[in-house]
Every structure is written in C-alpha cells, then in structure tokens.
C-alpha cells in the first residue's frame, strides 16, 4: 500500500510552486533584452527603445469648460425649422418626391401565385 502525503503538505508544495512560477514569469521581461537572439532573445533588427518612457494621456483629467453655450429650446426649434425648409427646397430643386408621412405605411406588392418563390423544382 502506497503512502500519500497529508493534505496540508500538498497545499504547501502547491503554494511554493505557484510562487516560484509567478516570480519567474516576472523576471523574464528584463532578461529577454539581454539574452542573445540564438537562445530566444530579441532580434537585432528591432528599433532601439526610446530614452524617455511614453507619457500616457491623462484620461481622468476633465476637459476645459466650453466657450459656447448650448442652444436654448427656442433656438433649437428655430434651427430645426430652418433645416426642414432647406431640405424641402433641395427636394424641390432636384425633383425628388417628398417622403410619405410617418404614419402612412406602404403595402407590399401582391405575390404572384403562378411562380414559386425559389428556383426550379428538383427532379
């Protein structure tokens, strides 16, 4: 009958192995720069690293206040009316039919009952 290690000993070994793997993984970043290419280091044709580290944008800084105030309700209504009028003028110049009212729905074309909806029938 084979003896097995008690559970706390196995947990201890697992913790030691995971700690060693974690620390070993962190150390390889700086080592790859110094290793020769023949054993897995960085190739020699890579561009040189910048002398100063990249400065990331300040994503949490708030932008400055806007110089222009947003439109008031009356100004917004006036602008919408002007845009509608400009659209109607353009449609009139180029002979496009005006769009139907939003409540009007068009009916689909009647299906021809003489034809099947697919291709030819299988033999």
Phi, psi and omega per residue, in radians:
X1 nan 2.280 -3.081
X2 -1.489 2.481 3.104
X3 -1.583 2.461 3.080
X4 -1.984 2.662 3.132
X5 -1.283 2.560 3.109
X6 -1.131 2.745 -3.064
X7 -0.994 -0.795 3.140
X8 -1.053 -0.565 3.126
X9 -1.201 -0.731 3.118
X10 -1.112 -0.706 3.103
X11 -1.124 -0.687 3.104
X12 -1.102 -0.764 3.095
X13 -1.101 -0.701 3.121
X14 -1.102 -0.724 3.116
X15 -1.144 -0.727 3.136
X16 -1.126 -0.758 -3.141
X17 -1.153 -0.733 3.138
X18 -1.190 -0.619 3.086
X19 -1.152 -0.734 3.130
X20 -1.142 -0.719 3.131
X21 -1.170 -0.701 3.131
X22 -1.133 -0.785 3.127
X23 -1.206 -0.628 3.105
X24 -1.164 -0.623 3.113
X25 -1.183 -0.590 3.130
X26 -1.262 -0.502 -3.048
X27 -1.392 -0.315 -3.030
X28 -1.295 -0.361 -3.109
X29 -1.062 -0.843 -3.135
X30 -1.341 -0.485 -3.115
X31 -1.249 -0.544 -3.116
X32 -1.116 -0.512 3.130
X33 -1.205 -0.515 -3.056
X34 -1.699 -0.243 -3.100
X35 -1.345 2.550 3.053
X36 -1.182 2.681 -3.105
X37 -1.101 -0.534 -3.074
X38 -1.138 -0.431 3.135
X39 -1.936 0.343 3.020
X40 1.898 0.164 3.115
X41 -1.374 -3.095 -3.141
X42 -1.228 2.489 3.117
X43 -1.148 2.730 -3.084
X44 -1.320 -0.325 -3.093
X45 -1.485 0.069 3.104
X46 -1.223 2.554 3.084
X47 -1.182 2.717 -3.122
X48 -1.192 2.584 3.118
X49 -1.285 2.556 -3.141
X50 -1.140 2.605 -3.131
X51 -1.223 -0.632 3.138
X52 -1.881 2.330 -3.138
X53 -1.123 2.606 -3.131
X54 -1.109 2.342 3.110
X55 -1.607 2.020 -3.135
X56 -1.298 2.585 3.137
X57 -1.157 2.601 3.137
X58 -1.380 1.629 -3.040
X59 -1.344 -0.312 -3.107
X60 -1.674 -0.079 3.103
X61 -1.338 2.422 3.142
X62 -1.417 2.477 3.094
X63 -1.231 2.793 3.126
X64 -1.167 2.803 -3.136
X65 -1.136 2.587 -3.139
X66 -1.222 2.525 3.101
X67 -1.377 -0.560 -3.124
X68 -1.695 2.474 3.092
X69 -1.478 2.603 3.096
X70 -1.175 2.817 -3.128
X71 -1.173 2.502 3.026
X72 -1.351 3.020 -3.123
X73 -1.093 -0.724 -3.129
X74 -1.183 -0.693 3.111
X75 -1.140 -0.653 3.141
X76 -1.166 -0.736 3.107
X77 -1.098 -0.744 3.138
X78 -1.093 -0.737 3.128
X79 -1.147 -0.669 3.113
X80 -1.128 -0.702 3.112
X81 -1.119 -0.735 3.117
X82 -1.102 -0.703 3.127
X83 -1.164 -0.713 3.087
X84 -1.090 -0.743 3.141
X85 -1.113 -0.719 3.113
X86 -1.126 -0.714 3.102
X87 -1.089 -0.765 3.140
X88 -1.122 -0.669 3.101
X89 -1.111 -0.756 -3.139
X90 -1.131 -0.713 3.115
X91 -1.130 -0.626 3.114
X92 -1.214 -0.629 -3.127
X93 -1.187 -0.662 -3.033
X94 -1.758 0.111 3.039
X95 1.242 0.419 3.101
X96 -1.433 2.468 3.110
X97 -1.259 2.471 3.106
X98 -1.158 2.647 -3.123
X99 -1.246 2.581 3.116
X100 -1.167 2.803 3.128
X101 -1.067 2.645 -3.088
X102 -1.060 -0.503 -3.106
X103 -1.431 -0.358 -3.092
X104 -1.374 2.312 3.125
X105 -2.019 2.452 3.103
X106 -1.575 2.567 3.127
X107 -1.533 2.509 3.089
X108 -1.230 2.714 3.123
X109 -1.121 2.501 -3.120
X110 -1.164 2.381 -3.127
X111 -1.320 2.404 3.094
X112 -1.407 2.078 -3.053
X113 -1.373 -0.145 -3.116
X114 -1.386 -0.402 -3.069
X115 -1.934 2.602 3.038
X116 -1.465 2.784 -3.090
X117 -1.369 -0.232 -3.131
X118 -1.786 -2.786 3.112
X119 -1.466 -2.508 -3.133
X120 -1.332 2.763 -3.138
X121 -1.378 2.701 3.121
X122 -1.334 2.525 3.135
X123 -1.267 nan nan
